[in-house]
Each structure stands twice: as structure tokens, then as C-alpha cells.
Amino acid sequence: MITGAQMRAARALLGIDQKALAQRSGLSLPTIQRMEASDGVIRGNVDSLMKLVSALDNAGIELISPGAPSTTGGRGVRLREPAAKPKAGRQPKQSSSRALERVR
């Protein structure tokens, strides 16, 4: 399901610490610490694992299982790109042609 290494990588992508992950998942800090210290796949209470995976998913983390298609195979994590949401009533700034000339 998820390994301790995937948990650490997911936190790094999100830029959060163990305490923040505990708060987001509704788990205790010692539970998060114990899970991350696991060697290989995390074993534990199914409800706790589901809370953890759900919290990571809600934060935009996609867990990559060992059988998932990838260029090199293996487990991993990636951060989903957020859907672009235009802000109501605001138009993007138009660049002047002179600024575009400098970029080219």
C-alpha cells in the first residue's frame, strides 16, 4: 500500500512536517513517526492507513505502486498538478509587445 519512504517523500513534496501530517490525517504524532520508521510496506491498523492515504490524496499526492507504469518501475510518489482555476472578475495582465520582444 504505502512505505515509510513514500511517506517521507510525500511530506517533502508537500513541505510539511510530521506534526502537520498527523493533524491532516487525524492520527497522533507517535503513529506518524512509527509509520515513517517502518522498513518496507507500513503495517498497522487499516483505519489508520486509510486516514493517512486519504489525507495525502486530498493534499494532491499520488502514490505510485510497484506495478504501475513508469519509465523505470518501482514505488514512488508524485504531486498532482492542480487544476487551473481562473479567479472571477480578474483578467490576466497583458504583456506589452516590447516585453515580449526582450524575451525572444
PLY file of the C-alpha trace (Angstrom):
ply
format ascii 1.0
element vertex 104
property float x
property float y
property float z
element edge 103
property int vertex1
property int vertex2
end_header
0.00 0.00 0.00
2.49 2.69 1.19
6.04 2.53 2.51
7.79 4.67 5.10
10.00 6.06 2.31
6.92 7.07 0.30
5.54 8.86 3.38
8.75 10.83 3.83
8.86 11.69 0.13
5.22 12.79 0.16
5.83 15.08 3.14
8.85 16.54 1.37
6.79 17.28 -1.76
4.15 18.98 0.38
6.72 20.83 2.50
5.13 19.72 5.78
6.48 18.13 8.94
5.26 15.02 10.77
3.08 17.09 13.10
1.24 18.70 10.16
0.68 15.29 8.55
-0.68 13.99 11.85
-3.13 16.89 12.02
-4.22 16.48 8.38
-4.80 12.74 8.80
-6.34 12.79 12.27
-3.62 10.49 13.59
-1.29 11.00 16.52
2.27 12.22 16.03
3.71 8.97 17.50
1.65 6.97 14.98
3.05 9.03 12.09
6.57 8.64 13.46
6.14 4.88 13.83
4.75 4.57 10.30
7.62 6.54 8.77
10.17 4.46 10.65
8.79 1.30 9.03
11.14 -0.61 6.79
9.18 -1.51 3.66
5.38 -1.51 3.49
3.71 0.04 6.52
1.78 -2.45 8.60
-0.87 -1.37 11.04
-4.48 -0.60 11.67
-6.38 -0.48 8.38
-8.40 2.54 9.54
-5.20 4.47 10.31
-3.67 3.57 6.96
-6.83 4.68 5.15
-6.80 8.03 7.03
-3.17 8.55 6.07
-3.64 7.69 2.39
-6.80 9.81 2.22
-5.03 12.83 3.76
-2.16 12.51 1.27
-4.60 12.12 -1.62
-6.55 15.21 -0.51
-3.27 17.14 -0.42
-2.54 16.20 -4.03
-0.16 13.28 -3.53
-0.41 10.33 -5.89
1.10 7.08 -4.66
2.81 5.00 -7.34
2.64 1.27 -6.71
5.38 -1.11 -7.85
3.27 -2.45 -10.73
2.25 0.98 -12.07
3.55 2.03 -15.48
6.64 4.23 -15.23
9.89 4.60 -17.11
11.98 2.74 -14.52
9.41 0.90 -12.39
9.35 0.74 -8.63
7.40 2.59 -5.99
7.19 6.34 -5.72
5.08 9.45 -5.17
4.22 12.43 -7.28
2.38 15.66 -6.74
-0.65 16.07 -8.98
-0.85 19.33 -10.86
-3.67 21.47 -9.51
-6.46 22.28 -11.91
-6.14 25.86 -13.15
-8.99 27.89 -11.71
-9.40 31.40 -13.12
-10.23 33.99 -10.49
-13.62 35.58 -11.02
-13.52 39.18 -12.17
-9.78 39.28 -12.73
-8.17 39.30 -16.13
-4.58 38.18 -16.62
-2.16 41.03 -17.18
-1.32 41.60 -20.81
2.36 41.90 -21.58
3.47 44.72 -23.76
4.93 43.84 -27.13
8.21 45.40 -26.01
8.46 43.00 -23.06
7.75 40.07 -25.39
10.50 41.27 -27.74
13.03 41.19 -24.90
12.10 37.60 -24.05
12.56 36.41 -27.62
0 1
1 2
2 3
3 4
4 5
5 6
6 7
7 8
8 9
9 10
10 11
11 12
12 13
13 14
14 15
15 16
16 17
17 18
18 19
19 20
20 21
21 22
22 23
23 24
24 25
25 26
26 27
27 28
28 29
29 30
30 31
31 32
32 33
33 34
34 35
35 36
36 37
37 38
38 39
39 40
40 41
41 42
42 43
43 44
44 45
45 46
46 47
47 48
48 49
49 50
50 51
51 52
52 53
53 54
54 55
55 56
56 57
57 58
58 59
59 60
60 61
61 62
62 63
63 64
64 65
65 66
66 67
67 68
68 69
69 70
70 71
71 72
72 73
73 74
74 75
75 76
76 77
77 78
78 79
79 80
80 81
81 82
82 83
83 84
84 85
85 86
86 87
87 88
88 89
89 90
90 91
91 92
92 93
93 94
94 95
95 96
96 97
97 98
98 99
99 100
100 101
101 102
102 103
